[in-house]
Amino acid sequence: MGVSSAMADGANIFVVGGKPDDPFWSIVKRGAEDAGKVVEAQGGSVTWLGPQNYDNLGVDAAELIRQAIDQGADAIVGPDWVPEAMDPAFKQVVDAGIPLVIFNAGGIEAADRLGAMNYVGSNDYLSGKAAGTYFAKKDLKNAVCLNTLPGAANIEAFCKGMIDGVTEGGGVDSALPLPATSFGSATAVAQALKAHLLQNPDIKAVFAIGNVDTNSAVNGVTQAGKQGQVQVCGMNMDETILNNIKSGTQLCAVDQQGYLQGYLAVSILNGKVNYGLTVPTREILTGPGVIDKSNVDATLEGVKAGAR
């Protein structure tokens, strides 16, 4: 898409992301929409495309990428959740000459492999490792990663990082994979974790891969009668999670600043399409950061504003 035509008509940017009712992805969407105010002021638009569920994540997301191409996207943003399913669709984007930014999942490796402009997001492996290292420093050296989206590259990286962080700190670790249909299901996650903790009484810490599952993990620990004995940390957060940290029912959360992922990715592509601008820092990291009692109050202010 040429710069001259974009300046006349504005940039039509398509963002492929998670379900809009997913608490983490609603924050990413908010960031994209806020950046979209500039896009719209310049005559363009931002369109969000998300799957109805996560049961067939890679295939469904690939179809959304192709929909964006078919609908005349001037630029596309997307996460590389399942490379074997999604990379062919991303290749179609690049082959069509449509500027592409990978965000949230895949890292700079995916951006390099696919020919994307930038990667915007957290380093998934380092995010998990931050939690594992934190557990080890707190002497919680037997931990489990609760994986409700097995096969998704970013989730597998979360768990691998957490396992490495704990083991490098002298502990032992494992993963508990559950069917993808359990993602976001409070009952399924809590019951599965309860059973696992009762079968493995030496576990002292649980790492969950999203804020909905983290809340479910806290419930599972309580149902197992392990409150105060098993600590919970998880990716992302909401007001409930931050209040759990304040009250002591949850140890920590790992923040990847989803608002910035949506905001920066859309802003970069709008500048590219309209003005030929590029950002030479191709890996733009938005995390990880560990939130615990030491910084939870400041983080709550960001949640109240809808940006964290």
Secondary structure, DSSP 8 states (H G I E B T S, - for coil): --HHHHHHH--EEEEE-S-TTSHHHHHHHHHHHHHHHHHHHTT-EEEEE--S-STTHHHHHHHHHHHHHHTT-SEEEE--SSHHHHHHHHHHHHHTT--EEEESSSHHHHHHHHT-SEEEE--HHHHHHHHHHHHHHTT--EEEEEESSTT-HHHHHHHHHHHHHHHHTT-EEEEEE--GGGTT-HHHHHHHHHHHHHH-TT--EEEESSHHHHHHHHHHHHHTT-BTTBEEEEES--HHHHHHHHHTSS-EEEE--HHHHHHHHHHHHHHHHHH----S--EEE---EEE-TTTHHHHHHHHHTT--
